[in-house]
Amino acid sequence: MSSTTTNKWLALALLAAAQFVVILDASIVNVALPSIGADLQFSQENLSWVVNAYVLVFGGFLLLGGRMADLLGRRRLFMFGLVLFAVASLAGGLATNEAQLIIARAVQGLGAALLSPAALSLVTVLFEEGSDRNKAMGVWGAVAGSGGAVGVLLGGMLTEWAGWEWVLFVNVPVGIAAAALAPRLLPESRIEGRHFDIAGAVTVTGGLSLLVYTIVKAESFGWGSARTLGLGALSLALIATFYVIERRSKAPLMPFPGIFRIRTITGINVSAVLIAAALFSMFFFISLYMQQVLGYSALDAGLAYLPLAVGIIITAGASAGLVTRFGFKPVLITGLLVTAAGLLWFTQVDVGGSYLSDLLGPMLLAAIGLGLAFVSMMVAAGTGVEVHEAGLASGLINTSQQIGGALGLAILATVANGRTTDAVASGDAMPTALTEGFKAAFAVGAGIAIAGALLAMILVSSKASREHAEAAQRGELDAVPVAV
C-alpha cells in the first residue's frame, strides 16, 4: 500500500472519528438526563431541551454548513466546527444552571452542523466513486449506524462512574486532537467563487429550524393546535420563499433543479427521512422499555445496546462488498425490510419480559437491517454528484436524517402516549400501559421502514444502481454516465 493510499485511509479514520462524536452526542445525554435534572434543578418541561437544543440547531444549519464547506473550504470548516464543538462541550460540562447548559448544547449543534457535511464531502473528494468509496462508506455507515447505540452505552458508563459532566467533557480532547491532526491528513478543497447567498441562507435555515422546532414541540402543544399549525405554516412559507429565491439567484445556495436533476439523489433523501424516523424512535423506545418497565439502571441499559452496536458495525463493514456486487438499490431495500422485520419483532415485548426473550433477537435483526441501509444510503447519496456539489449533497443527506429523526420521534411519541393513556383509562397498571404504548410505536415504526423500502423501489434509479455496481467491479466508475 502506497503512502498516498495509507494517508487517504488515515484521513478517513480522522473524519469518521469526528462524525462518530457528532452522532454520539445526539444520544449520549439521554441516560444522563435524570442526573442532569437533579443537579441543575431543571424543570421537567425544560429537561427535554438538553436533547432538543442540539437536534434543533444541528438540523436547521446542516444545509447551510454544507454550502459553506463548498465555498469557504471543506478542511477549514471541518476544523472550525470541531473547535466550536469542543469549546461548547467544555462549557456544557461546566454549566451551573439550565440556561447555560441549553445554550451550550445549541452551540454544540452549530459546531456539528458545520463539521458534519464538511467531513462527508471530504470523504467523497478523497475517494473516487467505486470500490474504494464503497469501502469508505462502509466505515462511515458503521459510524452513523452504531453511534446512537454506543452513545447510550457510553452515556450510562460515564454517568454511573464519573458524573453527567463527562458525557460532555469526553468530546473536548477528541475534538481538539482531530482539529490538530486535520492539516496533516486532510487536503483543502473548495469551489471557485465566494458569492454567498445571504437571503437563501436565512430563509432555509430559518425554515428548517422552525420546522424542527414545530415537530419537537407538537406533542406538548397538540398536533392540531393553532400554535402548531401556525408555526408549521410559517416554516413551510419560509422554505417556499427559499425555493423562489434560489430560482432567481445568480449564485444560489441550492441550484434548482441542480442536484435534484439526479433521480437517485431525490429518492435517497426521501428514504433517509424514513430510515432516520425508524432508527431514532427505536433507540428511544427500547431505552424507555428497559428502564421504565424492566427496571434497568442507566448502566445496564447502556450495556444492553452492545450487541446492537457491534451488529451494525459488522454488517456495515460487509455491506460495502454487497453494494459493489449488487448495487446500492437492492441493498438499501433489503436493509429497510430487515429493519422493519426487527421492529415488528419488537411489538412482541411483554411487561414481564427479559433481555434474552424480548430484546436480543430483534436487536440483532435490526442491526443487520440498519447496517445494510446506512451504507447503501451513503453510497447512493454521492452517486453522480460533481465535486463542486459534494458539500451540498452531504448537507442534504444529513439534513434529511435530522428532519426524519425529529419527525419520526414526535409522531411515534404521540402514538405511544395516546395508547398508554387509553390503557390506563381501561384500568391497566402503568407498566402494562407503557408496554402497550411502546408496542404501538414499534408497529408504526415498522410501517415507516416499509414505506421507505417501497419509495426506494420507485424513486431510486435501478439503472444508476446497476451501472454503479458494474463499473465499481471493473474499476471504471468515472466513465459511467449519470442515470436520471
C-alpha positions in Angstrom: 0.0 0.0 0.0 1.5 3.3 -1.1 2.0 6.2 1.4 -0.7 8.2 -0.5 -3.2 5.4 -0.1 -2.2 5.0 3.6 -2.7 8.7 4.2 -6.1 8.5 2.5 -7.3 5.8 4.9 -5.8 7.7 7.9 -7.8 10.7 6.7 -10.9 8.6 6.7 -10.2 7.4 10.2 -10.0 11.0 11.4 -13.1 12.1 9.6 -15.1 9.1 10.8 -13.9 9.7 14.4 -15.2 13.2 14.3 -18.5 12.1 12.8 -18.8 9.4 15.4 -18.6 12.1 18.2 -21.3 14.1 16.4 -23.7 11.1 16.1 -22.8 10.0 19.7 -23.8 13.4 21.1 -27.4 13.1 19.9 -27.9 10.1 22.2 -25.2 10.2 24.9 -27.1 12.6 27.2 -30.3 10.6 27.2 -29.4 8.3 30.1 -27.8 11.2 32.0 -30.9 13.3 31.9 -32.2 12.3 35.4 -28.8 13.2 36.9 -28.6 16.5 35.0 -32.1 17.4 36.1 -31.4 16.8 39.8 -28.0 18.5 39.8 -29.0 21.7 37.9 -32.6 21.8 39.2 -34.2 21.5 35.8 -38.0 21.7 35.4 -39.4 18.5 33.8 -40.6 20.5 30.8 -37.2 22.2 30.2 -35.2 19.0 30.6 -36.1 17.7 27.2 -34.3 20.8 25.7 -31.0 19.3 26.7 -31.6 17.0 23.7 -33.8 19.3 21.6 -31.4 22.3 21.6 -28.8 20.1 20.0 -31.1 18.5 17.4 -32.8 21.7 16.6 -29.7 23.7 15.7 -28.0 20.7 14.1 -30.9 20.0 11.8 -31.5 23.7 11.0 -28.0 24.6 10.0 -26.8 21.5 8.1 -27.7 22.6 4.6 -26.0 26.0 5.2 -23.0 24.2 6.7 -22.7 22.0 3.6 -22.7 25.0 1.2 -20.3 26.9 3.4 -17.9 24.0 3.2 -18.0 24.1 -0.6 -17.4 27.9 -0.7 -15.1 28.5 2.2 -13.0 25.3 2.2 -14.0 21.9 3.5 -11.0 21.3 5.7 -11.2 24.9 7.1 -14.8 24.5 8.1 -14.3 21.0 9.4 -11.6 22.3 11.8 -13.6 25.4 12.8 -16.7 23.2 13.5 -14.5 20.8 15.6 -13.1 23.6 17.8 -16.5 25.2 18.2 -18.0 21.8 19.2 -15.2 21.1 21.7 -15.5 24.5 23.3 -19.2 24.2 23.6 -18.8 20.8 25.1 -16.5 22.2 27.8 -18.9 25.0 28.5 -21.8 22.5 28.9 -19.8 20.3 31.3 -19.0 23.4 33.4 -22.6 24.7 33.3 -24.2 25.6 36.7 -27.8 26.2 35.6 -30.2 25.1 33.0 -29.9 28.1 30.7 -26.1 27.7 30.4 -26.4 24.0 29.5 -29.1 24.6 26.9 -27.2 27.4 25.3 -24.0 25.2 25.2 -25.9 22.3 23.6 -27.3 24.7 21.0 -23.7 25.9 20.1 -22.6 22.2 20.0 -25.3 21.7 17.4 -24.0 24.6 15.4 -20.5 23.1 15.5 -21.8 19.7 14.4 -23.8 21.3 11.6 -20.6 22.9 10.3 -18.2 19.9 10.6 -20.5 17.0 9.6 -21.2 17.9 6.0 -17.6 19.1 5.6 -16.4 15.7 6.8 -18.7 13.7 4.5 -17.9 15.8 1.5 -14.1 15.3 2.2 -14.7 11.6 2.0 -16.3 11.9 -1.4 -13.4 14.1 -2.5 -10.7 11.7 -1.2 -12.3 8.5 -2.6 -13.5 8.3 -6.2 -16.7 6.5 -6.9 -16.3 2.8 -7.0 -15.0 0.0 -4.7 -12.8 2.2 -2.6 -15.6 4.7 -1.9 -17.9 1.9 -1.1 -15.4 0.6 1.5 -15.1 4.1 2.9 -18.8 4.4 3.1 -18.9 1.0 4.8 -16.8 2.6 7.6 -19.0 5.8 7.5 -22.2 3.7 7.7 -20.8 1.7 10.7 -20.1 5.0 12.4 -23.5 6.5 11.6 -25.5 3.4 12.5 -23.7 2.5 15.7 -23.2 6.0 17.1 -26.6 6.1 18.7 -26.2 2.7 20.4 -22.7 3.4 21.6 -23.9 6.8 22.8 -26.4 5.2 25.1 -23.8 2.7 26.3 -21.1 5.3 26.9 -23.5 7.7 28.5 -24.6 5.1 31.0 -21.0 4.2 31.9 -19.8 7.8 32.3 -22.9 8.9 34.3 -22.5 5.9 36.6 -18.8 6.1 37.1 -17.7 9.7 36.6 -20.8 12.0 36.7 -23.0 13.5 34.0 -20.5 16.3 33.2 -18.2 13.7 31.5 -20.8 12.9 28.8 -19.8 16.4 27.5 -16.1 16.6 28.7 -15.3 13.5 26.7 -15.8 15.5 23.4 -13.1 18.0 24.3 -9.8 16.0 23.8 -11.3 14.2 20.8 -12.3 17.5 19.1 -9.0 19.3 19.8 -6.9 16.3 18.7 -8.9 15.9 15.5 -8.6 19.6 14.7 -4.8 19.5 15.3 -4.3 16.4 13.0 -6.5 17.8 10.2 -3.9 20.0 8.4 -1.5 16.9 8.2 -4.0 14.4 6.9 -6.7 16.3 5.0 -6.5 18.2 1.7 -8.1 21.6 1.4 -10.9 21.6 -1.1 -13.3 24.3 -2.3 -15.0 25.6 -5.4 -14.1 28.8 -7.0 -16.1 31.9 -6.1 -17.0 33.5 -2.8 -20.5 34.8 -3.5 -22.7 34.0 -0.6 -26.5 33.7 -0.9 -27.5 35.5 2.3 -31.2 35.6 1.5 -31.3 31.9 0.7 -29.2 31.0 3.8 -31.5 33.0 6.1 -34.8 31.6 4.7 -33.7 27.9 4.5 -32.0 27.9 7.9 -35.0 29.7 9.5 -37.5 27.5 7.8 -35.7 24.2 8.7 -35.0 25.3 12.3 -38.6 26.3 12.7 -39.9 23.1 11.2 -37.7 21.0 13.6 -38.9 23.2 16.5 -42.5 22.7 15.5 -42.1 18.9 15.2 -40.3 18.7 18.6 -43.0 20.8 20.4 -46.0 19.4 18.6 -46.6 16.7 21.3 -46.9 19.3 24.1 -48.7 21.9 22.0 -51.0 19.4 20.3 -50.8 18.4 16.6 -54.0 20.2 15.8 -53.4 23.3 17.9 -53.3 26.8 16.5 -49.7 27.2 17.6 -48.5 24.0 15.9 -50.4 24.8 12.7 -49.3 28.4 12.6 -45.6 27.6 13.2 -45.8 24.7 10.7 -47.4 27.1 8.1 -44.7 29.7 8.7 -41.9 27.2 8.4 -43.3 25.9 5.1 -43.7 29.5 3.9 -40.0 30.2 4.6 -39.0 27.1 2.7 -41.2 28.1 -0.2 -39.6 31.6 -0.1 -36.2 29.9 -0.2 -37.2 28.0 -3.3 -38.3 31.2 -5.1 -35.1 33.0 -4.1 -33.0 30.1 -5.4 -34.8 30.0 -8.7 -33.9 33.7 -9.2 -30.5 34.0 -7.7 -27.4 34.2 -9.9 -25.3 32.2 -7.4 -27.9 30.2 -5.4 -27.2 28.2 -2.2 -29.0 25.3 -3.8 -29.5 25.4 -7.5 -32.9 24.1 -8.7 -33.2 21.7 -10.3 -29.5 21.4 -9.8 -28.6 18.4 -7.7 -32.2 17.2 -7.8 -31.7 16.5 -11.6 -30.2 13.2 -10.4 -33.2 11.0 -9.7 -31.3 8.9 -7.2 -30.4 11.9 -5.1 -34.1 12.8 -4.7 -35.1 9.2 -3.9 -32.3 8.6 -1.4 -33.0 11.7 0.6 -36.7 10.7 0.8 -35.6 7.3 2.0 -33.1 8.9 4.5 -36.0 10.7 6.2 -37.8 7.4 6.8 -34.7 5.5 7.8 -33.9 8.1 10.5 -37.6 8.2 11.6 -37.5 4.4 12.3 -34.0 4.5 13.8 -34.4 7.4 16.3 -37.6 6.1 17.6 -36.3 2.5 18.0 -33.4 3.7 20.3 -35.8 6.0 22.2 -38.5 3.4 23.0 -36.1 0.5 23.7 -34.4 2.7 26.3 -37.7 3.6 27.9 -38.9 -0.1 27.9 -35.7 -1.3 29.6 -35.6 1.4 32.3 -39.4 2.1 32.9 -40.7 -1.5 32.5 -37.9 -3.9 33.1 -36.3 -1.7 35.8 -32.8 -1.5 34.3 -30.3 1.1 35.6 -28.7 3.6 33.2 -25.6 1.4 33.1 -27.5 -1.8 32.5 -29.5 -0.2 29.7 -26.3 1.1 28.1 -24.6 -2.3 28.2 -27.7 -3.9 26.7 -27.1 -2.0 23.5 -23.6 -3.5 22.9 -24.8 -6.4 20.7 -26.8 -3.9 18.6 -23.8 -1.6 18.1 -21.4 -4.5 17.3 -24.0 -6.0 14.9 -24.3 -2.7 13.0 -20.5 -2.3 12.8 -20.0 -5.8 11.4 -22.9 -5.6 8.9 -21.9 -2.2 7.7 -18.3 -3.5 7.1 -19.7 -6.3 5.0 -22.2 -4.1 3.2 -19.5 -2.3 1.2 -18.8 -5.5 -0.8 -22.5 -6.2 -1.3 -23.0 -2.7 -2.7 -20.1 -3.2 -5.1 -21.5 -6.6 -6.2 -25.3 -5.9 -6.3 -25.6 -2.1 -6.4 -26.9 0.2 -3.8 -30.6 -0.1 -4.5 -31.2 -3.8 -3.7 -29.0 -3.5 -0.6 -30.9 -0.4 0.6 -34.3 -2.0 0.1 -33.2 -5.2 1.8 -31.9 -3.2 4.7 -35.2 -1.4 5.2 -37.2 -4.5 5.0 -35.0 -6.3 7.5 -35.2 -3.3 9.8 -39.0 -3.4 9.5 -38.9 -7.1 10.5 -36.9 -6.2 13.6 -39.3 -3.5 14.6 -42.3 -5.9 14.1 -40.5 -8.4 16.3 -40.2 -5.6 19.0 -44.0 -5.4 19.0 -44.0 -8.7 20.9 -42.3 -7.2 24.0 -44.0 -8.1 27.3 -44.4 -6.4 30.6 -42.8 -9.4 32.3 -40.2 -9.9 29.5 -36.5 -10.4 29.7 -33.5 -9.3 27.7 -32.9 -12.7 26.1 -36.5 -13.4 25.2 -37.7 -9.9 24.2 -34.8 -7.8 23.1 -31.7 -9.6 21.9 -33.2 -11.2 18.8 -34.9 -8.2 17.4 -31.9 -6.0 18.2 -29.6 -8.3 16.2 -32.1 -8.3 13.3 -32.5 -4.6 13.3 -28.7 -4.2 13.5 -28.4 -6.2 10.2 -31.0 -4.1 8.5 -29.6 -0.7 9.7 -26.0 -1.7 8.7 -27.2 -2.6 5.1 -29.4 0.6 4.9 -26.9 3.1 6.1 -24.0 2.1 3.9 -26.1 1.8 0.7 -27.7 5.2 1.5 -24.4 6.9 2.0 -23.0 5.5 -1.3 -26.1 6.5 -3.2 -26.1 10.0 -1.6 -22.9 10.9 -3.5 -23.5 9.0 -6.7 -23.3 11.2 -9.8 -22.6 14.3 -7.8 -19.9 16.7 -9.1 -17.0 17.7 -6.8 -18.3 21.2 -6.5 -21.6 19.9 -5.1 -20.1 17.5 -2.6 -20.7 19.7 0.4 -24.3 20.4 -0.8 -25.0 16.6 -1.2 -23.5 15.9 2.2 -25.5 18.7 3.9 -28.7 17.5 2.2 -28.4 13.8 3.3 -27.5 14.9 6.9 -30.5 17.3 6.9 -32.8 14.6 5.7 -31.7 12.3 8.6 -32.1 15.0 11.2 -35.5 16.1 10.0 -36.6 12.5 9.7 -35.4 11.7 13.2 -37.2 14.6 14.7 -40.4 14.0 12.8 -40.4 10.2 13.5 -39.8 10.6 17.2 -42.5 13.3 17.5 -45.1 11.2 15.7 -44.3 7.9 17.4 -44.1 9.6 20.9 -47.7 10.8 20.2 -48.8 7.3 19.2 -47.2 5.7 22.3 -48.5 8.3 24.7 -52.0 8.0 23.2 -52.0 4.3 23.5 -50.7 4.4 27.1 -53.3 6.9 28.1 -56.1 4.7 26.7 -54.7 1.7 28.5 -54.5 3.5 31.8 -58.1 4.7 31.3 -59.1 1.0 30.7 -57.6 0.1 34.1 -54.2 -1.3 33.1 -51.3 -0.9 35.5 -48.7 1.6 34.4 -46.0 -0.9 33.4 -48.6 -2.7 31.2 -49.9 0.6 29.8 -46.4 1.8 28.9 -45.6 -1.5 27.2 -48.8 -1.2 25.1 -47.7 2.3 24.1 -44.2 1.1 23.1 -45.7 -1.8 21.1 -47.9 0.6 19.1 -44.9 2.8 18.4 -42.8 -0.1 17.2 -45.6 -1.2 14.8 -45.9 2.3 13.3 -42.0 2.4 13.1 -42.1 -0.8 11.1 -44.7 0.8 8.8 -42.4 3.7 8.2 -39.5 1.4 7.3 -41.7 -0.5 4.9 -42.8 2.8 3.3 -39.1 3.7 2.9 -38.5 0.4 1.1 -41.4 1.0 -1.2 -40.4 4.6 -2.0 -36.8 3.4 -2.7 -38.1 0.9 -5.2 -40.0 3.6 -7.0 -37.6 6.6 -6.7 -34.1 5.3 -6.7 -32.8 4.6 -10.2 -32.2 0.9 -10.9 -30.1 1.8 -13.9 -27.8 4.0 -11.8 -27.5 1.3 -9.2 -26.7 -1.4 -11.7 -24.2 0.7 -13.6 -22.5 1.8 -10.4 -22.0 -1.9 -9.4 -20.7 -2.9 -12.8 -18.3 -0.1 -13.1 -17.1 -0.5 -9.5 -16.3 -4.1 -10.2 -14.3 -3.0 -13.3 -12.7 -0.1 -11.5 -14.0 2.3 -14.2 -16.7 4.1 -12.4 -15.6 7.6 -13.6 -16.7 6.6 -17.1 -20.3 5.8 -16.0 -22.9 8.3 -17.2 -25.3 9.5 -14.5 -28.7 7.8 -14.9 -31.6 10.1 -14.4 
